């Protein structure tokens, strides 16, 4: 379905990031890395692009990069309560830079995460 959507809009960062997450969960890390690189090469302030990117980086074991992407999602307007409520983000939330940003954030207000 994501590949069909990319046929219509190959520049869709959020679709590429979602596809990268699907691929990494299927164990296709090389393909996931390629899709993520393409997704992040398109300037985007889309919350979902950054959320999927954070999850892909988490699956790669790169928690600092995952925290940076989660911070970008917060900057784009993601309520911090949504991050805190999802167990997928627990390891990312424990990263020092993001944890400090979350502690300082007013829920629902975009904040700058320490990167």
N, C-alpha and C positions, 0 to 999 in steps of 0.2 A: 504494500500500500504506500509506504514512504517513497519507494523508488518510482511508483506511478506518479505521485505528487511531484517529485523532482523532475519528471518529464514535462510537467506543466510549468513549474517554476524552479529551474535548476539553481537559482540564487537563494533559495529559502534556507536561511541559517538554522532556523528552528527545526525544520524537517531533517536537515543533515545532522544536527546534534542529536535529535531523537533517534535517527537511524544509527548513529554511532553508539548510543547507549544500548540499543537492541543488539547490535553486532558484538559489542564487548561482553554482554551477558551471555551470548552464544559461544563465547570463546574465540571470536574472530578479531583478535586485538589489532592485527595489521590493518585490516579493512576499517575497523573502528577508528584507529589513529588517523587514517587518511580522510575519512568523513569528518572527523572532528577538526582536523587542520583546515579543511575547506570551509566548514561552518564558521570557524573563528577568524577566517580571513576576510569575511564579509562584516563590515562595521555594523554592529547590532547592539541595541540597548534592550532587546527583548528579554524579559524575565525568564521565559522558558528555555531560550537558547543557553543562557548562563546556568540554569538549573541542570539541564541535561549535561552540559560540559562539566559541571562539578561532579556529577555522578560518574561520568566516564573517567575523569581523572582519579576519582576514588577507586574505581575498579582497576585502574593501572597502578594503584598504590602511591600515587603522587598527591598526598593530602595537602601540601602547601598550595599546589596549583588548584586543587579542588576548592580550597578556602578562598582563593582569589576570585574564582568564578562565582562562588556563593555570595561573596561580597559585592560583586557586580550586580547580581540579582537583587540584593538589598538596595543598592544604589538606584536600580531601575524601578524600585517601588514595591518589592516583595515584602509583605508583612513578616516580621521575624518570627511570629507565632507559627507560621506555616513551616518554616525550617525546623523549628524546635519540635513540632508535632510529628514529623516524619522520621521514623527510626533509620531510614537509609542515610540520613544526614548526620547521625550521631558521631561517627568518627571525624567528620569534617568540622562539626561544631566545636570539637575539642582542640582544634588548631589555635594557637595563641592569638594570632592577629584577628581571626574571625571571632573568637570568643570575646575578646575585648570590645570589638565593634558591636557585637550583639548585646553585651552588657550595657553599653552606652546608648544603644538605639532606643528610640521611642517606637513602640510597635506601630507599624504602618507608615512611618516616616522614613524616606530614603536617607541613608547614612553612608559616609565614606568608610570603607573597611581599610584597616592597615594592611598594606601589601608588602 
